[in-house]
């Protein structure tokens, strides 16, 4: 395995020789939306024997000045504390009752599981807990907020995508359609030179790609005009003629150069997994929109892509492909951060 600069314990977890820590953020869905699609998707697509699963839910801190116009005396403070304790006990009891069937199911599948009740802003609470618990994969829902509402109200999934150091999988809050056991999963990877190496290896080592999956590899080429150019399956024995150089004055030349660049990117990756059945697709256009269109057209069960680690200012100025894809794709999206 190529050295990706990961700590030995992280590599061991990804390779399956140590237990992974998988967290499910129940806070990322509103009270009137059910987190069941996120949980069921996790069990069907991520959970494996030996995992430790954490179901986490966050409630905001209580402000004493919101109680009866504010706490002014010791007696009022004691009353307020009693009310808060009763409320917390009710929330914890409800959370434990809700998660008990899932804790039992984890045990049946050979995984450990527990529930964490967090206090504070859900965004900070989720990110901090992932760091403290050394979470490997965080799975969160999305409320489907638009760009303006996400900016004003805040989005747990959006915040986690850009602040968690672990892999973050965003599962849209849609009606769950169970996949028959005899139907292979359709998994897509969006590859680009800056992220391809660590995205590919994390997907393989953490079993985001599993034996039997139908894998589609996407690459958005800046050389191509809007549209989709299908490379179909690129056989291992196919050779690359020339170096892709020459004039790019016509469409055929641009397609040839884009194909050459894509093959150069893929060769060292797919050579490590000769049994992998995959299709390679060249896309053109704005990266976020092109990846979303390719994902939806192929009806993926999971899309995997890397993040470049842009700061807040760069994301606002340049835009974030990962944010756009995560909030617009119809399938779950796994975001892999550079180690």
C-alpha positions in Angstrom: 0.0 0.0 0.0 1.3 3.4 -0.9 2.3 5.6 2.0 -0.3 8.4 2.3 1.2 10.1 5.4 -1.4 8.6 7.7 -0.6 7.4 11.2 -0.2 3.6 11.5 -3.4 3.3 13.7 -5.4 5.1 11.0 -4.1 2.9 8.3 -4.9 -0.2 10.4 -8.4 1.0 11.0 -8.9 1.6 7.3 -7.6 -1.8 6.4 -10.0 -3.4 8.8 -7.4 -4.7 11.3 -8.6 -2.3 14.0 -12.1 -1.2 14.9 -13.5 1.8 13.1 -15.5 4.5 14.9 -18.6 5.4 13.0 -20.7 8.4 14.3 -24.3 9.1 13.2 -25.4 12.7 13.9 -29.1 12.7 14.8 -28.9 16.4 15.4 -28.7 17.1 11.7 -32.4 16.6 11.1 -35.2 18.7 12.3 -37.7 17.5 14.9 -40.4 16.9 12.3 -38.0 15.0 10.0 -37.0 11.4 10.8 -33.4 10.3 11.1 -34.5 6.8 10.1 -33.3 7.1 6.5 -29.8 8.1 7.7 -29.7 5.2 10.2 -31.0 2.6 7.8 -28.6 3.7 5.1 -25.7 3.4 7.6 -26.6 -0.1 8.5 -27.0 -1.2 4.9 -23.9 0.5 3.5 -21.3 1.3 6.2 -21.6 -0.9 9.3 -19.3 -3.9 9.5 -18.4 -6.3 12.3 -16.1 -4.8 14.9 -17.2 -1.2 14.4 -18.0 1.1 17.2 -21.1 3.1 16.4 -22.0 6.4 18.2 -25.5 7.9 17.9 -25.1 11.5 18.9 -27.8 14.1 19.6 -27.2 17.7 20.6 -29.5 20.2 22.4 -28.7 23.9 22.8 -27.5 25.2 26.1 -30.3 26.6 28.3 -30.2 30.3 29.1 -31.6 31.2 32.6 -32.7 34.5 31.3 -35.2 32.8 29.0 -37.0 31.4 32.0 -39.8 33.7 33.3 -38.0 36.8 32.3 -34.7 35.9 33.9 -33.5 34.4 37.1 -33.1 37.0 39.9 -33.2 35.0 43.2 -31.8 31.8 44.5 -35.2 30.3 44.7 -35.9 31.1 41.1 -32.6 29.6 40.1 -33.3 26.4 42.0 -36.7 26.2 40.3 -35.1 26.8 36.9 -32.5 24.0 37.6 -35.3 21.6 38.5 -37.2 22.3 35.4 -34.0 21.9 33.3 -33.1 18.6 34.9 -36.6 17.2 34.3 -36.4 18.4 30.7 -33.0 16.8 30.2 -34.2 13.6 31.8 -37.1 13.5 29.4 -34.9 14.1 26.4 -32.4 11.5 27.4 -35.1 8.9 28.1 -36.7 9.7 24.7 -33.3 9.4 23.0 -32.5 6.1 24.7 -35.9 4.7 23.8 -35.4 5.8 20.1 -31.9 4.4 19.7 -32.4 1.1 21.7 -33.6 -1.0 18.7 -30.5 0.3 16.7 -28.2 -0.5 19.6 -29.6 -4.0 19.7 -29.2 -4.4 15.9 -25.6 -3.2 16.1 -24.9 -5.9 18.7 -26.5 -8.6 16.5 -24.2 -7.5 13.7 -21.1 -7.7 15.9 -20.6 -4.0 16.4 -20.5 -2.0 19.7 -22.8 1.0 20.0 -23.7 3.7 22.4 -25.6 7.0 22.5 -24.2 10.4 23.4 -26.3 13.3 24.6 -24.5 16.6 23.8 -25.0 20.2 24.9 -24.3 23.3 22.9 -24.5 24.4 19.3 -25.1 21.2 17.3 -22.4 22.2 14.7 -19.6 22.6 17.3 -20.8 19.7 19.4 -20.7 17.3 16.5 -17.3 18.4 15.3 -15.7 18.4 18.8 -17.1 15.0 19.6 -15.8 13.6 16.4 -12.3 14.8 17.4 -12.6 13.6 21.0 -13.9 10.2 20.0 -11.5 9.8 17.1 -14.3 9.2 14.7 -13.3 7.7 11.3 -16.6 8.3 9.5 -19.3 10.8 10.4 -22.7 10.2 8.8 -25.1 13.1 8.9 -28.5 14.0 7.3 -29.4 17.3 5.7 -32.4 19.5 6.1 -32.4 20.7 2.5 -31.8 24.3 3.4 -31.1 26.7 0.5 -27.9 28.7 0.2 -29.3 31.7 2.0 -30.9 29.8 4.8 -27.7 27.8 5.3 -25.7 31.0 5.6 -28.2 32.6 8.1 -29.4 29.6 10.1 -26.3 27.5 9.9 -26.1 23.9 8.6 -24.8 21.0 10.7 -23.8 19.0 7.6 -22.2 22.0 5.9 -20.2 22.9 9.0 -19.1 19.3 9.5 -18.0 19.0 5.9 -15.5 21.8 6.3 -14.4 21.4 9.9 -14.3 17.6 10.6 -11.0 15.9 9.9 -12.7 12.6 9.4 -14.6 11.4 6.4 -18.1 13.0 6.3 -21.0 11.3 4.5 -24.1 13.4 3.8 -27.3 11.4 3.4 -30.2 13.3 1.9 -33.4 13.1 4.0 -35.4 11.2 1.3 -37.7 8.2 1.4 -35.6 5.1 1.7 -35.9 2.6 -1.1 -34.3 -0.7 0.1 -31.9 -2.3 -2.5 -32.4 -6.0 -3.1 -29.6 -8.1 -1.8 -28.8 -9.5 -5.2 -28.4 -6.0 -6.8 -24.9 -4.5 -6.8 -24.3 -1.1 -5.4 -23.5 1.7 -7.8 -20.6 3.7 -6.4 -19.0 6.7 -8.1 -15.7 8.4 -7.4 -15.0 11.9 -8.7 -11.2 12.1 -9.3 -8.9 15.0 -10.0 -5.1 15.2 -9.8 -5.0 17.0 -6.5 -7.2 14.5 -4.6 -7.3 11.3 -6.6 -4.6 9.4 -4.6 -5.9 9.8 -1.1 -9.6 9.6 -2.2 -8.9 6.3 -4.0 -7.0 4.7 -1.1 -9.4 5.8 1.6 -12.3 4.5 -0.4 -10.6 1.1 -0.8 -9.1 0.8 2.7 -12.2 1.9 4.6 -14.4 -0.3 2.5 -16.5 2.5 1.1 -16.0 0.4 -2.1 -16.8 -3.2 -1.5 -16.4 -6.4 -3.6 -19.1 -6.7 -6.1 -19.8 -2.9 -6.4 -20.2 -1.4 -9.8 -17.8 1.5 -9.8 -17.9 4.6 -12.0 -14.9 6.9 -12.1 -15.6 10.5 -13.1 -13.2 13.2 -14.1 -14.2 16.7 -15.1 -11.8 17.9 -17.9 -11.3 21.7 -18.4 -10.4 20.9 -22.0 -13.8 19.8 -23.0 -16.9 21.8 -24.0 -20.2 21.3 -22.1 -21.5 17.7 -22.5 -20.5 14.2 -21.5 -17.9 12.1 -23.3 -18.1 8.4 -22.3 -14.8 6.5 -22.2 -16.7 3.3 -21.4 -14.7 0.7 -19.5 -11.0 1.2 -20.1 -9.4 -2.3 -20.5 -6.2 -2.9 -18.6 -4.4 -3.9 -21.8 -5.2 -0.6 -23.6 -2.1 1.5 -24.3 -1.7 5.2 -24.4 -0.3 6.4 -27.7 1.9 9.4 -27.7 2.0 12.0 -24.9 -1.3 13.7 -25.5 0.6 16.7 -26.9 -0.1 18.7 -30.1 -2.6 21.4 -31.1 -5.9 21.7 -29.2 -7.5 23.7 -32.0 -10.3 21.2 -32.7 -12.7 19.1 -30.6 -11.1 15.8 -31.5 -7.7 17.0 -30.3 -9.1 18.2 -27.0 -11.0 14.9 -26.4 -7.8 13.0 -27.2 -5.8 15.1 -24.7 -8.5 14.9 -22.0 -8.7 11.1 -22.5 -4.9 10.8 -22.3 -4.8 12.9 -19.1 -7.6 10.8 -17.5 -5.9 7.5 -18.4 -2.6 8.8 -16.9 -4.5 9.6 -13.7 -6.2 6.2 -13.6 -3.4 3.8 -14.5 -1.5 3.7 -11.2 -4.8 3.5 -9.2 -6.6 0.7 -11.0 -3.4 -1.3 -11.3 -3.6 -1.9 -7.6 -7.1 -3.5 -7.9 -7.0 -5.6 -11.1 -10.3 -7.3 -10.3 -12.3 -4.1 -10.0 -15.0 -3.7 -12.5 -15.3 0.0 -13.4 -16.4 2.5 -16.0 -14.5 5.7 -16.7 -16.5 8.8 -17.6 -15.1 12.1 -18.8 -17.3 15.1 -17.9 -17.3 18.7 -19.0 -18.6 21.9 -17.7 -18.7 23.5 -14.2 -17.2 20.8 -11.9 -20.0 20.7 -9.3 -22.8 20.7 -11.9 -21.1 18.1 -14.1 -20.4 15.7 -11.2 -24.0 16.1 -10.0 -25.4 15.4 -13.5 -23.1 12.4 -13.9 -24.1 11.1 -10.5 -27.8 11.5 -11.1 -27.6 10.0 -14.6 -26.0 6.9 -13.3 -28.4 6.6 -10.3 -25.5 6.1 -7.9 -26.0 4.7 -4.4 -22.9 6.6 -3.1 -20.7 9.3 -4.6 -17.1 9.7 -3.2 -15.0 12.8 -3.7 -12.2 14.7 -2.0 -12.0 18.2 -0.6 -9.2 20.6 -1.3 -9.3 22.2 2.1 -10.1 25.8 1.0 -10.6 28.3 3.8 -13.9 30.2 4.3 -12.8 33.1 2.1 -11.7 30.9 -0.8 -14.9 28.9 -0.6 -17.0 32.1 -0.8 -15.0 33.5 -3.7 -14.2 30.4 -5.7 -17.1 28.2 -4.6 -16.8 24.7 -3.2 -17.4 21.8 -5.5 -17.8 19.4 -2.5 -20.4 21.7 -0.9 -22.4 22.1 -4.1 -22.3 18.3 -4.8 -23.3 17.4 -1.3 -26.3 19.7 -1.3 -27.5 18.9 -4.8 -26.8 15.3 -5.5 -29.7 12.9 -4.9 -27.5 10.1 -3.6 -25.4 10.1 -0.4 -22.1 11.9 -0.8 -18.8 10.9 1.0 -16.3 13.7 1.4 -12.7 12.6 2.1 -10.3 15.2 3.6 -6.7 15.3 2.7 -4.6 13.7 5.4 
